[in-house]
């Protein structure tokens, strides 16, 4: 499994499997609940929920599912909600292309990874062919 550098100061709020479309809906609702609980306003709740919707759908469509970690912690002196998506799919063949505006595989919701990146305060991604992809996003409170 690819792993972004862990931060032991993050509090694990939950770990969820994405194996079905129902899992996507439930995990998305869970992220929204944690965002609300963290004190985020409705606009930021919507941003983080939209961002994870794209990531969860990508995991399901391209990798057959994966695992989601929801954490909370201090990042750059901000109280942050941190969502890490981990899959063991085929990986992203051309990460630079996938991160470019206007790129679409034709299967997603149309926001793409660049749109997801714009919705959050920090976006990190690692992908390796035939091993999988890990994406971590963070939204400040």
N, C-alpha and C positions, 0 to 999 in steps of 0.2 A: 504494500500500500504506500502511495506517495503521502508524505506528511509535510505540511508547513510547520515551521518551527513552533513547538508548543509553548505556551506561556502558563506556567504553573500558578500564576496569580489569578487566572480566570476561574470563575465559579461555574461548574457544570450544572446547567438547569435541566437538561434532558438530552437523551440520545434516541433517535427515531430512525426506523428503516423506511426507505422508499421502495416499495415493491409493487404497489398497485396505484391506480388513479385515486382511490379512496385515501391512501397514505399521503398523497400529495395534498389533498384537501385538508386532512387532519393536521399535517405538519405546518401548512400555511396558516391555519387558524391558531395553532399553538404559538407560532412566531408572533402573530398579531397580538395575542393575549400577553405574551412576555413584553412586547414593545409598550403596550398600554400600562402594564404593571411597572415598567421602568420609568414611566412618566412622560413618554413621548406623546406629542400632540397628534391629532388625527392625520395631518399631512405626512409626518414622519412615519406613522404607523402604516399608512398607505404605501409610502415609498419602499419600506423594508418588506412589506408583504408582496408588492409587485416584483421586487428584486428576487425574493426567494421563489416566487411562482415560476419565474423563468429558469432559475437554477434547478429546481426540483423537476420541472418538466424536461429539461435537458438530460438530467440523470436518468429519468425514466425512459425517454425516447431513444437516447443514444447509447446508454450503458446498461439498460435493463434494470436500473435501480441503483441504490446505494445507501449510504448512511449519512445522517445529518446530526451534527452536534450543535446544541444551542447553549451558549455561555454568556456570562456577563463579567465584565472586568474593566480595569482602568487602562486606557490606551491613550497615550499622549495627553495625559491629564484630563481625559474625558471619560465619563461613565458610558460604557459602550455595550451594546448588544452585539454578540459575535455569533455568526452562523457559519459553520464549516460543512461543506458538502464533499463527500468522499465516494468515488465510484471505482470499480475495477473494470471499466469498459475498454474500448479500443484506444482511448486517448484522442487528443485533438491533433490531427496531422499537421495543420499549419496554424499555430497559435497566433501568429502575427495577423494573418488574414482573418481569423475568427474574432480578433479584437478590433478589427477595423470597422468604421462606420459604414453602413450600407450592406455589409455582408449578411447573407441569409442562406441557410441550408434549405429553406423552404418548409421546414418541419416545425419550427418554434412558433412562439406567440408573436414574433415580429420585433421584440425589444432587443434581443441578442445580448451577447456579453458586454458590448460597449454601453448599451442602454442600462444594463444592470449596474455597471461600474458608475455611471452618472447618478444613480439613485442612492448611493451609499457614500459614506465618508472614507472608507478604505476598502480596497479590492485587491486580493492576492490570488494568483492562480499558478498551479503547476500541472503539467500534463506530460505523460510519457506514453509513446505508442505501445500498445499491447499491455500496458500496466494500469492505466486509468488516469483520472483527473481529480484534483483536489482544488476547491475554490473556497476561500474564506472571505466573507464580507463583514463589515462592521458599520454600525450606525450609532452615532453619538446621541446621548439623551439631550 
